[in-house]
Amino acid sequence: MTPSSNDRRLAWENARDDAHLAFRLWCEAPLAARRDAYTVYRAAADREDVAVAALMTA
């Protein structure tokens, strides 16, 4: 089953929102937690990149 254009758009919107939240949490993280928060942010940003690529190839 191939995802519809709407499914791909929703997947990208969710990934975008996750990346924005992860970025905010990284920025606000205490010094001792910044490394882990950055790792979480980068993973979320990578997922957003994949989702937008899938959206653009629709």
VENSULKA-V583068 format. One record per pair of residues at least 12 apart in sequence whose C-alpha atoms are under 8 Angstrom apart, sorted by the first residue. I is the first residue (numbers start at 1). GAP is how many residues later the second one is. Records with the same first field share a line. If there is no record, write none. Layout:
I=GAP, GAP
This chain:
5=50, 53
8=43, 46, 47
9=46
11=40
12=36, 39, 40, 43
15=29, 30, 32, 33, 36
16=29, 32
18=26
19=22, 25, 26, 29
22=15, 18, 19, 22
23=15, 18
25=12
26=12, 15
